């Protein structure tokens, strides 16, 4: 396979991968952030302590995290078809990618928020601050560097998930690697897709680390 033949395939695969990862990240953050906050608030000693709710949410999150993505991908085919109208293609893959990543991200959010100094929470409480105010003005801002790090880690996981999705009806670099690199024994094509994926992960990590350092520096300056 010549470069002129590979280039359009690699370009389309890269665009499809970026499309899937971007939208699944947005859905994951929208679903995982409140779920992680809920786990903290309803835990023992939390502002909304509720053991039954905490246990149920915790079990759901743990089950979601423990399922291998390839199994989850197949199990969600009926749900994906219901939501999108098909289970094939980059848009359809957003559903299982987000469902698989939300529990993972929720636990990272939970860990990040637990690191916030409880004294700050008590100070806002003593001034009559509501739970919503505490979450918006204390917990999320104080945990922001850790939350950005959590998003970075989640995006990297989603890049890996998206490549795996290529084996089961998805598009992107994973699909191209399987179809042209593996099935047609095009070793050079396979190596190039690996390099592109590694480049994506490296870029995400560098940007994420830079954002975390910037936020941490601003936090120290403000304090």
C-alpha positions in Angstrom: 0.0 0.0 0.0 1.4 3.3 -1.1 1.3 6.6 1.0 -1.2 8.1 -1.4 -3.5 5.1 -0.6 -2.9 5.3 3.1 -3.2 9.0 3.6 -7.0 9.4 3.0 -7.7 6.3 5.2 -5.5 7.6 8.0 -7.0 11.1 7.8 -10.5 9.8 7.9 -9.7 7.4 10.7 -8.0 10.2 12.8 -11.0 12.5 12.3 -13.5 9.8 13.3 -11.4 9.0 16.4 -11.3 12.7 17.4 -15.0 13.0 16.8 -15.8 9.9 19.0 -13.4 10.9 21.8 -14.6 14.6 21.9 -18.3 13.9 22.2 -17.9 10.9 24.5 -15.7 13.0 26.7 -18.4 15.8 26.9 -21.1 13.2 27.7 -18.8 11.5 30.3 -18.1 14.7 32.1 -21.7 15.7 32.1 -22.7 12.4 33.6 -19.7 11.5 35.7 -19.2 14.8 37.5 -22.6 14.9 39.2 -22.3 11.2 40.0 -18.9 11.7 41.6 -20.2 14.7 43.6 -23.2 12.6 44.7 -21.0 9.8 46.0 -19.2 12.3 48.2 -22.3 14.1 49.5 -24.2 11.0 50.4 -21.3 9.2 52.0 -20.9 8.9 55.8 -20.4 12.3 57.2 -21.3 14.0 53.9 -23.5 17.0 53.5 -26.4 14.8 52.3 -25.5 11.6 54.2 -27.7 8.9 52.8 -26.2 5.4 53.1 -28.8 3.5 50.9 -28.4 6.0 48.0 -24.6 5.9 48.4 -24.5 2.2 48.4 -26.7 1.8 45.3 -24.8 4.5 43.4 -21.5 2.9 44.5 -22.6 -0.6 43.3 -23.7 0.8 39.9 -20.4 2.6 39.5 -18.4 -0.4 40.5 -20.2 -2.7 38.1 -19.7 -0.3 35.3 -16.0 -0.1 36.0 -15.5 -3.8 36.3 -17.0 -4.8 32.9 -14.5 -5.2 30.1 -15.2 -2.6 27.5 -15.5 -5.1 24.6 -18.2 -6.9 26.5 -20.0 -3.7 27.4 -19.8 -2.6 23.8 -21.6 -5.8 22.6 -24.1 -5.8 25.5 -25.2 -2.2 24.7 -25.9 -2.8 21.1 -29.8 -2.8 21.7 -29.5 0.4 23.8 -27.2 2.1 21.3 -29.6 1.2 18.4 -32.5 2.6 20.4 -30.7 5.9 21.1 -28.9 6.5 17.8 -30.8 4.2 15.3 -27.8 2.1 14.6 -24.9 0.4 16.4 -22.4 1.0 13.6 -20.3 4.1 12.9 -18.6 6.8 14.9 -21.8 8.4 16.2 -23.1 5.1 17.5 -19.8 4.4 19.3 -20.3 7.5 21.4 -23.0 5.8 23.5 -20.9 2.8 24.7 -17.8 4.9 25.0 -19.6 7.3 27.4 -21.4 4.6 29.3 -18.1 2.8 29.8 -16.2 5.9 30.9 -18.8 7.6 33.2 -18.2 5.2 36.1 -14.5 5.5 35.7 -14.6 9.3 35.7 -17.1 9.4 38.6 -14.6 7.6 40.9 -11.9 10.0 39.8 -14.2 13.0 40.6 -15.0 11.4 44.0 -11.3 11.1 44.8 -10.6 14.7 43.7 -13.4 16.2 45.8 -12.4 14.2 48.9 -9.0 16.0 48.8 -10.6 19.4 49.4 -9.9 20.8 52.9 -13.0 20.1 55.0 -12.3 23.3 57.0 -13.3 25.4 54.0 -16.6 23.5 53.8 -17.2 24.1 57.5 -16.4 27.8 57.1 -19.0 28.3 54.3 -21.5 26.3 56.3 -21.0 28.5 59.3 -21.8 31.5 57.1 -25.1 29.9 56.1 -24.0 28.6 52.7 -26.3 26.1 51.1 -25.2 22.7 49.8 -25.4 24.0 46.2 -23.2 27.0 47.2 -20.7 24.8 48.9 -20.5 22.5 45.8 -20.2 25.5 43.3 -18.0 27.8 45.4 -15.8 25.4 47.4 -15.7 21.8 46.3 -15.5 22.2 42.5 -13.1 25.2 42.4 -10.8 23.8 45.1 -10.7 20.4 43.3 -10.3 21.9 39.8 -6.6 20.9 39.2 -7.4 17.3 40.2 -10.6 17.4 38.1 -8.6 18.5 35.1 -6.2 15.7 35.7 -9.2 13.3 35.9 -10.5 14.5 32.6 -7.0 14.1 31.0 -6.8 10.5 32.3 -10.4 9.8 31.0 -9.6 11.2 27.6 -6.6 8.9 27.3 -8.8 5.9 28.3 -11.4 6.9 25.7 -8.7 7.0 23.0 -7.9 3.4 23.9 -11.6 2.5 24.0 -12.2 4.1 20.6 -9.5 2.0 19.1 -11.0 -1.2 20.6 -14.5 -0.1 19.3 -13.1 -0.3 15.8 -13.2 -4.1 16.0 -17.0 -4.1 16.6 -18.6 -1.9 14.0 -16.9 1.4 15.0 -14.9 3.6 12.8 -11.7 5.5 13.5 -8.1 4.4 13.6 -8.9 1.1 15.4 -11.2 0.0 12.5 -8.6 1.1 9.9 -5.8 -0.8 11.8 -7.9 -4.0 11.9 -9.2 -3.8 8.3 -6.0 -2.7 6.5 -3.2 -3.4 9.0 -4.2 -6.7 10.4 -6.5 -8.4 7.9 -4.5 -7.3 4.9 -1.1 -7.8 6.5 -0.1 -4.1 5.9 2.5 -3.9 8.7 3.5 -0.3 7.7 -0.1 0.9 7.9 -0.5 -0.7 11.4 2.7 0.9 12.7 1.5 4.3 11.4 -1.9 4.0 13.2 0.0 3.1 16.4 2.2 6.2 16.0 -0.8 8.4 15.5 -2.6 7.0 18.6 0.6 7.4 20.7 0.8 11.0 19.4 -2.8 11.7 20.4 -2.2 10.3 23.9 1.0 12.2 24.4 -0.6 15.5 23.2 -3.5 15.0 25.6 -1.2 14.3 28.5 1.0 17.3 27.8 -2.0 19.7 27.5 -3.6 18.2 30.6 -0.4 18.4 32.7 0.2 22.0 31.6 -3.4 23.0 32.6 -3.0 21.3 36.0 0.2 23.1 36.7 -1.3 26.4 35.6 -4.3 26.0 37.8 -2.2 24.8 40.8 0.0 27.9 40.4 -3.0 30.2 40.3 -4.4 28.5 43.4 -1.2 29.1 45.3 -1.1 32.7 44.2 -4.7 33.3 45.2 -4.1 31.8 48.6 
